Every structure is written in C-alpha cells, then in structure tokens.
Amino acid sequence: MVRENGVLHNTAVLRQDVHEMNGILWLEHTVYLVTQRTRELAVRLALGAQPAELLLMVIRQGVAWTIVGSLLGVAGSIALSRYLQGVLFGITPADPATFAGASAMFLLVAILATFIPARRIAHVDPLVALRTQ
C-alpha cells in the first residue's frame, strides 16, 4: 500500500507540474499571437472599435481553440483509456467527472491566458501601436 501511495503522490506532483507548464506555455503562445495582431487590433481601435469588443473577440477566439482541443483530448483519452486501466486507482477509465474537471481547468487557464494580453492590447493608444510597427 505504501508503494501505491508513493506512486500516486509522484503522479499527482507530475500532473500538477504538467498543468502549470501548460498554463505558462498557453499564456506565452497567446501573448505571441496577440502581439502579432497588434497592428490589426490598433487599426480596429482607430476605426472606432470599443476596447471591450476587442477584448471579447480575442478571448472568444482563444476559448474556441481550447474547446476544440479539449474535445479532441477527451476523445483521445476515451479511446486510449483501456490501456491505462491497470494504473488507475479509484476511478474508471472513462470517468466523466475527471474529464469534465480537466476540461474546465483548461478552459479557465485559456480564459486567463487570453484575457491578460487582450486587456493590455485593448487599452493601447492606436497611434502609438501603429508607429511602433
């Protein structure tokens, strides 16, 4: 029993590290994508778009990709879950609560990762943004 607890603890720590790295990489990727679109977003602001509209547009696009990725991940996990049945303790291979919890966590990370750079770009002066490009 001690060995199983040690394996479970190590697995939990590894899973937490993977989630943290995923969040950091998602944030960096989103910052890069929003930075690449600075000129487009500055033109939209100069033509009269509201900062809240731009914020929602960027968040919506980031969340859409996260939903697609979560659906593909859940489908792949269900397809491969029978191979993992031997290492799962206390849950079934296709546990809906686990899949829903993981998907909700990734969705929350995606919303935060898109909100931070989108908020920054939505409040930039369009003339300054166009001059620096």
C-alpha positions as CSV (number, residue, x, y, z in Angstrom):
1,M,0.0,0.0,0.0
2,V,2.9,2.4,0.7
3,R,4.3,1.9,-2.7
4,E,0.9,2.7,-4.3
5,N,0.6,5.8,-2.3
6,G,4.1,6.9,-3.3
7,V,3.3,6.2,-7.0
8,L,0.0,8.2,-6.6
9,H,1.8,11.1,-4.9
10,N,4.5,11.2,-7.6
11,T,1.9,11.0,-10.3
12,A,-0.1,13.9,-8.7
13,V,3.1,16.0,-8.5
14,L,4.0,15.3,-12.1
15,R,0.4,16.1,-13.2
16,Q,0.5,19.4,-11.3
17,D,3.8,20.3,-13.0
18,V,2.4,19.5,-16.4
19,H,-0.7,21.6,-15.8
20,E,1.5,24.5,-14.7
21,M,3.7,24.2,-17.7
22,N,0.7,24.0,-19.9
23,G,-0.7,27.2,-18.5
24,I,2.6,29.0,-18.9
25,L,3.1,27.9,-22.4
26,W,-0.5,28.8,-23.3
27,L,0.0,32.3,-21.9
28,E,3.2,32.7,-23.8
29,H,1.6,31.5,-27.0
30,T,-1.3,33.8,-26.6
31,V,0.9,36.8,-25.9
32,Y,2.8,36.0,-29.1
33,L,-0.4,35.7,-31.2
34,V,-1.9,38.9,-29.8
35,T,1.5,40.7,-30.3
36,Q,1.4,39.6,-34.0
37,R,-2.0,41.1,-34.3
38,T,-1.2,44.4,-32.7
39,R,-1.4,46.3,-36.0
40,E,-4.8,44.8,-36.9
41,L,-6.2,45.5,-33.4
42,A,-4.8,49.0,-33.5
43,V,-6.5,49.7,-36.8
44,R,-9.7,48.4,-35.4
45,L,-9.4,50.7,-32.4
46,A,-8.5,53.7,-34.7
47,L,-11.6,53.0,-36.8
48,G,-13.9,53.1,-33.7
49,A,-14.0,49.6,-32.2
50,Q,-14.5,49.6,-28.5
51,P,-11.8,48.1,-26.3
52,A,-14.4,45.7,-24.7
53,E,-15.3,44.4,-28.2
54,L,-11.6,43.7,-29.0
55,L,-11.2,42.0,-25.6
56,L,-14.2,39.7,-26.2
57,M,-13.1,38.9,-29.7
58,V,-9.6,37.8,-28.6
59,I,-11.0,35.8,-25.6
60,R,-13.6,34.2,-27.8
61,Q,-11.0,33.0,-30.4
62,G,-8.7,31.7,-27.6
63,V,-11.6,29.8,-25.9
64,A,-12.8,28.4,-29.2
65,W,-9.4,26.7,-29.8
66,T,-9.4,25.4,-26.2
67,I,-12.8,23.9,-26.7
68,V,-11.7,22.1,-29.9
69,G,-8.5,20.9,-28.1
70,S,-10.5,19.7,-25.1
71,L,-12.9,17.8,-27.2
72,L,-10.1,16.1,-29.2
73,G,-8.3,15.4,-25.9
74,V,-11.3,13.8,-24.3
75,A,-12.0,11.7,-27.4
76,G,-8.4,10.6,-27.5
77,S,-8.4,9.8,-23.8
78,I,-11.5,7.7,-24.0
79,A,-10.1,5.9,-27.0
80,L,-6.8,5.1,-25.1
81,S,-8.3,4.7,-21.6
82,R,-8.5,0.9,-21.8
83,Y,-4.7,0.8,-22.0
84,L,-4.4,2.9,-18.8
85,Q,-6.9,0.8,-16.8
86,G,-4.1,-1.0,-14.9
87,V,-2.6,2.2,-13.5
88,L,-5.8,4.0,-12.5
89,F,-6.8,3.7,-8.8
90,G,-10.2,4.7,-7.6
91,I,-11.7,5.9,-10.9
92,T,-13.0,4.2,-14.0
93,P,-11.1,4.7,-17.3
94,A,-13.9,6.9,-18.7
95,D,-14.8,8.8,-15.5
96,P,-17.0,11.8,-16.7
97,A,-16.1,13.9,-13.6
98,T,-12.4,13.6,-14.3
99,F,-12.8,14.6,-18.0
100,A,-15.2,17.5,-17.0
101,G,-12.8,18.7,-14.3
102,A,-9.7,18.6,-16.6
103,S,-11.6,20.3,-19.4
104,A,-12.9,23.0,-17.0
105,M,-9.4,23.6,-15.8
106,F,-8.0,24.0,-19.3
107,L,-10.9,26.4,-20.1
108,L,-10.1,28.5,-17.1
109,V,-6.4,28.7,-18.0
110,A,-7.3,29.6,-21.6
111,I,-9.6,32.4,-20.4
112,L,-7.0,33.8,-18.1
113,A,-4.2,33.4,-20.7
114,T,-6.2,35.3,-23.4
115,F,-7.5,37.9,-21.0
116,I,-4.1,39.2,-19.9
117,P,-2.6,40.1,-23.3
118,A,-6.0,41.1,-24.7
119,R,-6.6,43.6,-21.9
120,R,-3.2,45.1,-22.5
121,I,-3.7,45.5,-26.2
122,A,-7.3,46.8,-25.9
123,H,-6.1,49.8,-23.9
124,V,-3.1,50.8,-26.0
125,D,-3.2,54.0,-28.0
126,P,-3.8,53.1,-31.6
127,L,-1.4,55.8,-32.9
128,V,1.5,54.5,-30.7
129,A,0.8,50.9,-31.7
130,L,0.8,51.8,-35.4
131,R,4.0,53.8,-35.1
132,T,5.9,51.1,-33.4
133,Q,5.0,48.5,-36.0
